[in-house]
Amino acid sequence: MVAPSLIGCFLIKRLSKNSYLAGVIVETEAYSQEEASCHGFSGRTQRNKTLFGEPGNFYIYLSYGINSCVNIVTGKKNWANGVLLRSIAIKGEHERIASGPGLLAKRFGLNKNFDNLHLSPANDFWLSEGENLTRMGNIVQTTRIGISQAKDIPWRWYLKSSRSVSKRVRGDRIPPKNKCWEPSTFEEL
């Protein structure tokens, strides 16, 4: 499954020739056509056609007509699979600036205009391997949030030691600042 393997990767946006916005993915959710919470469950429509498209493209939709949600199409063409990017930690910025799908989209300037964009340096958005998971700590696997169907499928993952996670499982407390993981910058790698 792709979603847990994205924890620790960088999402990078080129701002100019030598300037980037980069953050480490610390929370993801997976969706697949065979389960009812996936936008592709009932088949292809004009709204969800990107989710059936090429793996490695953004699938961006509006949640409740307000917040953009950024997904990466995964799997294979003509089968709806995607990973929702729920939270990103950015070194030197407030830990909550991109903690939640809407905040993440806002911080990276992503909206429906970027739907179906292939992630590559040529398109100014791409993914890069990044953090060493051993240094980062444990990854929690739990159920997805904010959905009404297929709620008990454990397809959400987050970095336990990050203070940027959007919502923790009951009993998992936010780590104190002196014991939490801190992201690197893209330039440090």
Phi, psi and omega in degrees: 000138185283322189307310181291333180286346176279343177298126181098346178279155176269138162262126185237137174237125176282124178267324177203185184307319183239021183230137183224153164250122182221140177217156181269128178291124181239357179204133181220162171223142179256147176222141181218148186307333184281356180238149194295342181274351180283138179299341180265004184303319182267007178109174183284136175226175176298322182292322187252009187303329179298324181296337177268002187271209185290130172301143181095002177260154171288140166240110184239129179225165177266131176265123182054027178070011185239299187260134173285141176241127186258120177240157171245126178291134181230181176080240183222158179297147180071015173223120185288109175220139177200162176238120175279126174276111185268327184202144179225139175257132182239120181299135177084359178242162180305138185299340183256006186296332180229036182259086181139148185305317181292318179293321178299311180299317181298314183296326180267003178065034182259134178211187183305335179298339181260003177302136178075010176285130177283132179285114177195153178305328179296334180258010176070007172224132177200169176253149177218142172301150185215256189295148175280118184298331178298319178290328185284327180105198186287147173252130179268133173250130183207187180279158180286163183233159176076019179236159181253342180240152179054040184290336186268006176283124184278069183245036171236139181228144174210156179279112185302324185275002180268139175274000183263001181296139184288319180206128181265159174291155181305131178092347178268107183275151175298130181292146177296153183306324183281355180236009182265160176283141177244133182289154171274172170261157180303322182290338181284341184274000000 
